[in-house]
Amino acid sequence: MGRLTTGNSPCGSLFLSEFRPLRPRITFGIEGSLRENLPIFERLTHMVYPGAVHSRFEHSLGVYWLAGEAIQKLKTYQGLELGIDRFDVQTVKVAGLLHDVGHGPFSHLFEREFLPKVLNGFEWAHEQMSAKLIDHIVDVHHIDVESEMIKRVKEMIVAGSEFALPKSAKEKQFLYDIVANGRSGIDVDKFDYIVRDSRACGLGCSFDFYRLMETMRVLGDEICYRAKDYLSIHKLFATRADLYRTVYTHSKVKAVELMVVDALLKANSYLEISSSIQDPSEYWKLDDTIIKTIETAPDEELQESRDLILRIRRRNLFQFCNEYSVPKDKLEHFKNVTAQDIACSQRSGGVLLKEEDIAVSNVRIDLTRGRQNPLESINFFKDYDSEEKFPIPDYRISHLLPTSYQDMIVRVYSKKPELVAAVSEAFENFQLKTYGVKAQVHATPEKKKRRF
């Protein structure tokens, strides 16, 4: 389900006074031509998440606006020094507008859960597809835009991914820090979705990105921040981790995701869902409506997928059995737990579990840099009279900051309600075999085991 999805809030008008537009009225320049020719844009909607009424389309507009604000602030305070011109401003804004256009159906689910199971090791990323789609849009719709701008836009979009391209310009490297920051992880993409998703879910958000945008400064061709804003930046990463824990990877969210993935996998050979991922002229047609296509098709080959979607509609979800957090001393060498691992941990007697009866979700939550502290990658400055940039070790700020920066949570689900007890027992056996103790906090409730 990726980040958040479109849908109707169950809270009705109770929260209307709490929700205010995150952005003022937006006007477009050349990027308006790109947007107007984008049925691709209209497909960036997602499955319903209770309380969220926004889409990735709105997020893209938000990132566009914030990217413009960020570059304009740098131009206001350091424009002459940095040589920021109109071309730079427009390029950064277009990158913000189009940075997520390469997402597939259900966003990160398609990229991280579905495709790895059908591509046999072939690596694919939505950032790369965003770059391909941009070329497709410009070519097909004959948009009059400088080729150098498009080249820079694509570089900026993939800058924060493992597929980052060599930057065509040796100067103004700081421009690549604004939309998708591969150096420090602080960018306007996070500024938008963290605040937008927090508010939409009624979680509240005390992180103040306006403060960071107002006080940031370029030193040595890199965006740096005031030393006194260290804790504000830590709050950015901590809030993001909290969203992943409480919203994006909520146990019921993952149950629905697992079912959607199964439905897509079962339909893939017949509908050839994954066949268009290298062809932007076909890929843009692929969106969340693939579920409705499966659901309404009469074809016998799609029956298993239809049954799964019907279960989702009726809230007859895979049953969450239990979870545990991987011990800190085991994180470094952790390997994803599989359904086969759980099935093979069943003791003799009773119901015989099969691999296809079980679903496992290995949930990784971190502060954007895996097991490393992301603040170690950020440079700070003392005040505006200083020309020196420097990192800050966290022990010099507070002894209350975390010493571990990643959680790995293993969740197990029973695909059949009547097997909850058997799957729960096998999961406990797996923990005993792996760690010598039951790592889960509590046993699966007996009431849940007997419910069916």
N, C-alpha and C positions, 0 to 999 in steps of 0.2 A: 504494500500500500504506500510505500515510500513515505513522503511527508504527509501533508493532510489532503483531504479529499473533499469534493463537493458534496452537498447534501443539506438536509433541513435540520435546524437545531431543535432538539427536543425541549429546549428551555423556552421556546416561544418568545413572547415580548418581554419576559422578565429581565433579559440581559440587554435589551435594546439601548438602555441608557449607558451601558458600559462600553458599547462598541461604537467607535468613531473611526471615520476613514483614516487610514494610515498615511495617505498621500493626498495632496491637493489636486486640483484639475491638471491634467497632463496634456501638453500639446506636442506634436511630432514634427520633425523636419524630414530629411531623406528617409529616416527609419520608418516614417509613416507609410511610405510606398512599400517597404518590405512587409509591414504588418498587414496592410490592406490586401495583399496578394497571398495571404496565409490562411487557407483553410487548415493548414498544419497547426496554426495557433489554436484554432477552435477545438482541436482534439485533446488539448492538454487539460482534461478533466478526469476526475478519479472517482473511485468507489466511495460510497457514503461513510463518513466517520461522524458519529453523534457529536453535535455541538459545532462542527465546522461547516461553514457555508461558503468557503472560498476555494479557488482552484489554482492550479499551477499557472494558468493564464494570468490571473491577478498577481501572483507572485512575480511573474516575469515583468509585468508593468511596474511593480514595486522596485525591482532590482534596476530596471531602466532609470527610474526616477532617482533612486539613491546613487547610482553610478554617476548621473549628471550632477547631483549635489556634491558628491565627493570631489570630482575633478574640478568643479567650479570653485570650491573652497580652496583647493590647492592653487588654482590659478589666481584667485584673489590675493592670497597671502604670499605666494612664491612664484607667480606666473612669469615675471621677467627673468628671475634667477633660473628657472627650470625650462624656459622656452616653450611653455604650454600654449598651443595655438588652437584655432577652431577645428582643425582636422583631428587633433588629439581628443578634444571634447566630444566630437561626434562619434569617433571610433569607440571610445569607452562606453558611450551610451548605447550604441548599437550592440556591442558585446553584452551589455546588461540585458537588453531586450531579448536577445536570441540565445542566451546561454543555455537554456533548458529545452530548446525546441527539439532536440534529438531523443527525448525520453519516449519510451515505448508504452504500451498499455500497462496501466497500474504502476508506472514509474519504475522505482528501484526493484520492485518485485520481478518485473520482466527481465531486467538486466542482471540481477544478483541471484535470483532463485530459479527462474525458468530457463534462461539461455544456457547457463553452465551445465544443465542436465541434458541439453540437446546438441551442444556444439563440440563435445568431445575435446576439450582443452583449448579450442580457439578463443582468443580473447576479443571481447567487444565492449565498447564503452559508449554511453550516450553522448559524451562530449565529442567523440570522433564523429558520431552521426550528426550532431549539431553542425559541425563544420561541413559535412557533405551536403546537408540540407540547405545550408546557406548558399553554396554554389548552385544547387538545383534551383532555388528560388530566383536567384539573380538571372540565371540562364533562361529558364522557362518563361519568366515574366518580363524579360528584357529590361531589368531595372538599371537605370543610369546611375551607377555608383563607381567610384574609383576602385580599381583592382587592388591598389595598395591598401585601401581601407579594409576591404574584405579580407585580405591576407592577414592584416593585424588583428581584426576581429576574431578570426579563427584561432590565431595564436593565443589571444587573451582567454578565449573560452576553454581551451585545453590546458592552460597554464597551471591549473591546480590539480591536474590529473597525472597519472603515471604515463600518459601518452603525450606529455608536453612537447611542443614543437620547438626547434631552434628559433630563437627570436630574430626577426629580420633586421631589427634596429639595435645597435649596440648601446645607443643612448636612450634615455627615458625609460629605463627598465621598471621604474616605479609605477608606470601605467598598467603593468601586468599584475600589480598587487591589488587592484581595485575590485574587479569582478570575481575572479577566482584565484585567490592568493596561494600559490604553491610554496611560498617561502615561510610565511608566518601563520597562515590559516585564518587570518582576520580579513574578511571581505564583505562587500555589501550584500552578497547572496545570503550569508548567515544573518546579517543585520535584519534583512527582511523576513526570512522564514521563521526565525526564532521569535520575534515579536508578534508576527502575524499568527503563527500557530498557537502561541501561548494565549493570546487574547481570544482566539476563536474557540479554544477549549476551556476558557474560563479559569486558566491557571494563574493568570497574572504574570507580570514580567518586570523585574526591578532593574534589568540591564538597560543602560542608557547609551545607545549607540550615537546619539546626537553629540554627546560630550566627546566621544572619541573622534568623530568626524570634525568637530570644531577645533580640536587641539592637535590633531596629527600633523606631522611635518616630514618633509623629505630630506634625508641626510644620506650622502653617499649613494644616491640613486635608489634609495629604499625608503618606504613609508615607515616612520618610527613614531613612538608614542611617549608622552610625558611619563617620567618615572612614577609620579604620584597616581597615575591611572592603572598601575599594575593590578590592583585588586578588581577594578572594573573589568579589565580584560579577562582575568580569571573567572569572573562572574559570567562573561559571555560563554566560555567553554563549559562551565558548570551547568548553566541553564540549558545549553544544547544537550548535554548528557542526560539531564533530568527529563527533557522532552523525549529522548529516545527510550528512557526507562519507563515512563508513565504513559506515553501516548503511542509513539511509533512502533514499539515492541510490546505493547500491552498483550496479555495472554490471549484475549479474544481476537485482537487484531491479527496476531500471528496465526490463530486457528483459521480465520477466514483466508488469510494469505496462502496457507498450506493447501486449502481446498481449491482456491483459484489456480494455483500452480498445478495441482493434480488434474484439474479440468482442462487446462491448456495443454498439458503433456499428453493426455489421452486423445485430444483433438488434433494435435500437431501433425501427425502423419497424414490425416485426411484433409485438413484445411491448409497444410503447409504454412503454418503461422510464422515459423522462423526463416522461411525461404527469402524474405524480402529485406533482411537486415543489412545487406550490402548494397541495396538498390534504393536510393532515396526517392525515385519516381514511383515506387511501389510502397515503400516503407511509410510514407506520410499518411497513407490510407489506413494504416493499422492503428487502431485506438481502442479505448475501453469498450466500444460497442461490439468487440469480438465476443464478449460474453452473451450479449443479446442475440448475436448471430447463431451461436451454439444453442442457446436456449430455445429459439424459435424454429430451428431447422428440423425437418422431419427425418433426416437421414439416420439410418440404423447405426452407422459407424460413430455417431456422436451421442449415443444413448447414455454411456457411462458419464460423459462430461455433463450432459443435461441433468442427470440424476444428482451430481454433485452441486450444480448450480441451484437446483430445486431445494436441496438441503440447506444451502446458504440462505435462500429466500425465506425458508421456514424456520431459520435459526436453529436447525438441527446440525450443529457444528461438531467438528472433531472435538472430543472431550479432553480437556486439559487434565492430566493426571498429577504431575508434580514437576518440580524444578530444583536445581541446586546451583549455587555459585561455585565455580571452579576454584579450589584453594589457591591462594596467591603464589605459593611455591611450585605449583604445577602449571602455571600459565605459560611459561616460556616454551614448554614442550607439548602443549595441549594439541591434540588432534580432534577434529570434529567427531562427535558421537553420531553413530548412524542407527537406523532402525534395525539393521542386522545385529549390531552390538547388543541392543535391548532384547531382541528375540532370542539370541543365543544365551542370554542370561537367565532364561526361564528354567525353573526346576522341573523335574519330571512330575507328571501327574496333573490332573485338571485339564483345562483347555489348552490345546496346542497353538501357540502363537506363531503367526507367519510374519515375515518382514512387511508385507503389504497391509498388515493390520495396524501398523505403528507409524507415527510421524514424529520426527525429531526436529527441533529448532535450536540451533546453536547461535545464541544472541551475543554479539560483541558490542559493548558500550565503552567508549573511550572519550578522551578530550580532543580528538582529531589526529593525534600522533601515536596511536597504538599504546604501547607501554611507556612511551616517553612523555615528558612534560612539555606541552606545546609552547609554554612561555619561554623555554630555553631557546626557541627559534626566533624570538622577537627582540628587536633592539629598541632601546629607550634613550631619551635625552633628559637632561636635568631641567633646563629652562630655555627660553627662546633666544637667550644670549649665547648659548653654548653651541658649539659646532661638533661636539663629540657624541657619538652614539655608543651604547654599551648594553650588554645583556645584564639581567639581574637574577642572581640565584634566589630561589624561593625562600631559603632559610634566612635571608636578610630582610624579608618582608614580614613573615609570620610563621610561628611554629604550629599553627592550626591548619595550615594548608595540607592537602593529601600527599602521602608519600608513594601512593600507587595510583596509576592513571588509567587503568583498564579493568573492566569486569567482563567475565565470560560466564554466561548463564546457559545452562542446558535444560531445555524444556521438552517434556515428552507428552504426546497426545495419543489417545486411542481413537482410531478411525471408526470403530464400531462401539456404540454406547455400552453394549453388554460385556465388552472386554476390559472395561476400566480397571477392575480389580486385578485381573491377570497382568495387564500391562504395568500397573503400579507396582506390583510385586516384583516383576522382572526388572523394573527400573531400580528398585531398592537393591536387588541382588547385584546389578551392574555396579552400583556405587560401592557396595561392600567389596566386590572383587577388584575394583579399580583403586579405591582409596583406603580400604580396610575399615571404613566407617560409613554410615549413612550421611552423606553430605547435605541432603535436603534438610530444611529447617523443621518440618513437621510431616507427619504421615498424611497420605491422602485420606480425607474424611470417609468414614465408613458409610455415611449416608449417601455419599456420591457413588461409592462402589455398588451400593444396593439399589440405586435409583432405577436401574433398568433391569 
